[in-house]
Amino acid sequence: MSRFPKPTIDQLRDESSLSGHAEGILNPTNEKEAAEMIRENKDLEIRFQGTRTGICGGSVPEGGLMLGTAFMKWVADPETDGDDLLSWVGAGVTLDQLEKPIRRNYPDYMWPPHPTEETATVGGIAALGSKGINACHYGETRKYIEAVKIIDRDGELHEITDPEELDRVIGSEGKDGLITQVKIRLVKKPEATWAVALFFEDEQDAAKCATEILGLFDNDPDVFITADEFLDKDSLDLLDAFREVSEALEQVPAFPEGTNAMVYAEVAGPAVKMMPSLMPLIQCAAANGGDPDKSWAQMSEQGVDQLRAVRHAISEAVNAKIARAHQEEPGIVKLGLDLAWPEKDLAEILARYRADLDASGLRSVIFGHVYNCNLHVNIIPKDLEEYERGEQLMRKWVTEGMAEGARAFDEHGMGRLKKRLLEK
Ligand SMILES: Cc1cc2nc3c(=O)[nH]c(=O)nc-3n(C[C@H](O)[C@H](O)[C@H](O)COP(=O)(O)OP(=O)(O)OC[C@H]3O[C@@H](n4cnc5c(N)ncnc54)[C@H](O)[C@@H]3O)c2cc1C
């Protein structure tokens, strides 16, 4: 019998549906304990875990031990740094656990990295460099991490403040050791935000509009686009099918008839500039074949959260669909693309994916970030044969993309699943 506590079935898998096996799980409550555990077991492979919301199997063990950060939850009082605040946060603190006290005690501030999944941990976000939908304005997660504390594979604790070392550790998927604390940089929140959903009959029109939206306020230093996301018809159909089981979608009206693509955008800035900032978005939709009368717009905090939840729900719906397929056929796990093409045009990239998908006959959804043309194509296979063909398609896109200067694993990490795309 193993001398370690046995992991639960859930602790052996992540949101990709990939599952693994391990001799046991370690759950330290502080850094001293974590260092001792790592030192005592340094001959074993140790896989670190946040809340396993990762979608590439990065936290899924292949034997050895797991070490979770579930009890490493502390948030230090912030110190000021110019206009910003800096605060040490335990690796196991989740985004919602972080956001609640910020909204309550420092309502003018925010931590920009936002992979939309509120249960993701700060340690997991730092380990992957996850950025999410706000990156089109705020950029890389690295900008909002001032320092980390990390226990290396020999059980030694280090505080890393050197910018080059931080560049290496953030996004390295736990290879350098266990991140125990992250010194996060909170920045001033925009005074007001509009969240807007624009609907199109033609997905190419939607892609063109979404691209124009990114540059709409380039001449106004006070107003900026803080989210710009694309969802195709298959995504909207899947959301409709998901309505019955999704609380987030309960209050969301039906998508307008004839819609074949949606663009979700957020524009932010001083409250006095917000009314005039809505019009350029609506005009942009109209100029690209959208019907302005069918647009949705929200400005209250609750309203913005609600519209944002629609974008988040599509990721959840896909993961739920894959989890179901995985139950029927254990070889099926998530098949999602995370390829960023900073130099390319969204409409062109979308047309490429669409042509390949149409030729393959595989069922898919396409949604994701307009910034860097990082569309997360997800294939939803009905059996193992389709899964294997889908994986071949992913491999083709990754190979072609890398040859053309795209970044292959931009925000979700490589994990165990994306590594397969490079291996065969
Ligand atoms: C519905 C949904 C939507 C999502 N949307 C987005 C999105 O828009 N953008 C995006 O980027 N991601 C997204 N994600 C993916 C996921 O939420 C992020 O990757 C998140 O940062 C993972 O955090 P976690 O705590 O769950 O990490 P885990 O999944 O537990 O771990 C992820 C990786 O980090 C390592 N790790 C975790 N904690 C530590 C630590 N303390 N020290 C060292 N290594 C560690 C693990 O070993 C593993 O390799 C989404 C996920 C879901 C389920």
Ligand as a Chemical Component Dictionary entry (heavy atoms), coordinates in Angstrom:
data_LIG
# 
_chem_comp.id                   LIG 
_chem_comp.type                 NON-POLYMER 
_chem_comp.pdbx_formal_charge   0 
_chem_comp.three_letter_code    LIG 
# 
loop_
_chem_comp_atom.comp_id 
_chem_comp_atom.atom_id 
_chem_comp_atom.alt_atom_id 
_chem_comp_atom.type_symbol 
_chem_comp_atom.charge 
_chem_comp_atom.model_Cartn_x 
_chem_comp_atom.model_Cartn_y 
_chem_comp_atom.model_Cartn_z 
_chem_comp_atom.pdbx_ordinal 
LIG C1  C1  C 0 -14.167 26.880 -19.429 1  
LIG C2  C2  C 0 -12.701 27.223 -19.505 2  
LIG C3  C3  C 0 -12.299 28.367 -20.194 3  
LIG C4  C4  C 0 -10.957 28.690 -20.283 4  
LIG N1  N1  N 0 -10.565 29.815 -20.964 5  
LIG C5  C5  C 0 -9.251  30.137 -21.053 6  
LIG C6  C6  C 0 -8.823  31.316 -21.746 7  
LIG O1  O1  O 0 -9.633  32.080 -22.282 8  
LIG N2  N2  N 0 -7.501  31.558 -21.812 9  
LIG C7  C7  C 0 -6.570  30.756 -21.201 10 
LIG O2  O2  O 0 -5.392  31.050 -21.256 11 
LIG N3  N3  N 0 -6.953  29.639 -20.537 12 
LIG C8  C8  C 0 -8.246  29.309 -20.445 13 
LIG N4  N4  N 0 -8.632  28.172 -19.782 14 
LIG C9  C9  C 0 -7.607  27.259 -19.249 15 
LIG C10 C10 C 0 -7.278  27.404 -17.755 16 
LIG O3  O3  O 0 -8.286  28.017 -17.019 17 
LIG C11 C11 C 0 -5.981  28.149 -17.560 18 
LIG O4  O4  O 0 -4.977  27.485 -18.250 19 
LIG C12 C12 C 0 -5.577  28.296 -16.075 20 
LIG O5  O5  O 0 -4.525  29.211 -15.987 21 
LIG C13 C13 C 0 -5.135  26.986 -15.409 22 
LIG O6  O6  O 0 -5.060  27.196 -13.998 23 
LIG P1  P1  P 0 -5.185  25.956 -12.977 24 
LIG O7  O7  O 0 -5.013  26.475 -11.610 25 
LIG O8  O8  O 0 -6.429  25.217 -13.240 26 
LIG O9  O9  O 0 -3.915  25.097 -13.415 27 
LIG P2  P2  P 0 -3.823  23.512 -13.617 28 
LIG O10 O10 O 0 -4.687  23.087 -14.728 29 
LIG O11 O11 O 0 -3.997  22.807 -12.330 30 
LIG O12 O12 O 0 -2.295  23.391 -14.076 31 
LIG C14 C14 C 0 -1.901  23.913 -15.306 32 
LIG C15 C15 C 0 -0.375  23.758 -15.459 33 
LIG O13 O13 O 0 0.310   24.596 -14.531 34 
LIG C16 C16 C 0 1.134   23.808 -13.640 35 
LIG N5  N5  N 0 0.941   24.389 -12.311 36 
LIG C17 C17 C 0 -0.232  24.667 -11.681 37 
LIG N6  N6  N 0 -0.003  25.277 -10.510 38 
LIG C18 C18 C 0 1.351   25.357 -10.394 39 
LIG C19 C19 C 0 2.212   25.893 -9.398  40 
LIG N7  N7  N 0 1.727   26.458 -8.283  41 
LIG N8  N8  N 0 3.544   25.842 -9.623  42 
LIG C20 C20 C 0 4.042   25.301 -10.744 43 
LIG N9  N9  N 0 3.284   24.779 -11.722 44 
LIG C21 C21 C 0 1.955   24.811 -11.543 45 
LIG C22 C22 C 0 0.606   22.386 -13.773 46 
LIG O14 O14 O 0 1.631   21.421 -13.511 47 
LIG C23 C23 C 0 0.143   22.349 -15.229 48 
LIG O15 O15 O 0 1.242   22.135 -16.083 49 
LIG C24 C24 C 0 -9.982  27.835 -19.670 50 
LIG C25 C25 C 0 -10.400 26.709 -18.967 51 
LIG C26 C26 C 0 -11.742 26.397 -18.877 52 
LIG C27 C27 C 0 -12.152 25.175 -18.099 53 
# 
loop_
_chem_comp_bond.comp_id 
_chem_comp_bond.atom_id_1 
_chem_comp_bond.atom_id_2 
_chem_comp_bond.value_order 
_chem_comp_bond.pdbx_ordinal 
LIG C1  C2  SING 1  
LIG C2  C3  SING 2  
LIG C2  C26 DOUB 3  
LIG C3  C4  DOUB 4  
LIG C4  N1  SING 5  
LIG C4  C24 SING 6  
LIG N1  C5  DOUB 7  
LIG C5  C6  SING 8  
LIG C5  C8  SING 9  
LIG C6  O1  DOUB 10 
LIG C6  N2  SING 11 
LIG N2  C7  SING 12 
LIG C7  O2  DOUB 13 
LIG C7  N3  SING 14 
LIG N3  C8  DOUB 15 
LIG C8  N4  SING 16 
LIG N4  C9  SING 17 
LIG N4  C24 SING 18 
LIG C9  C10 SING 19 
LIG C10 O3  SING 20 
LIG C10 C11 SING 21 
LIG C11 O4  SING 22 
LIG C11 C12 SING 23 
LIG C12 O5  SING 24 
LIG C12 C13 SING 25 
LIG C13 O6  SING 26 
LIG O6  P1  SING 27 
LIG P1  O7  DOUB 28 
LIG P1  O8  SING 29 
LIG P1  O9  SING 30 
LIG O9  P2  SING 31 
LIG P2  O10 DOUB 32 
LIG P2  O11 SING 33 
LIG P2  O12 SING 34 
LIG O12 C14 SING 35 
LIG C14 C15 SING 36 
LIG C15 O13 SING 37 
LIG C15 C23 SING 38 
LIG O13 C16 SING 39 
LIG C16 N5  SING 40 
LIG C16 C22 SING 41 
LIG N5  C17 SING 42 
LIG N5  C21 SING 43 
LIG C17 N6  DOUB 44 
LIG N6  C18 SING 45 
LIG C18 C19 SING 46 
LIG C18 C21 DOUB 47 
LIG C19 N7  SING 48 
LIG C19 N8  DOUB 49 
LIG N8  C20 SING 50 
LIG C20 N9  DOUB 51 
LIG N9  C21 SING 52 
LIG C22 O14 SING 53 
LIG C22 C23 SING 54 
LIG C23 O15 SING 55 
LIG C24 C25 DOUB 56 
LIG C25 C26 SING 57 
LIG C26 C27 SING 58 
# 
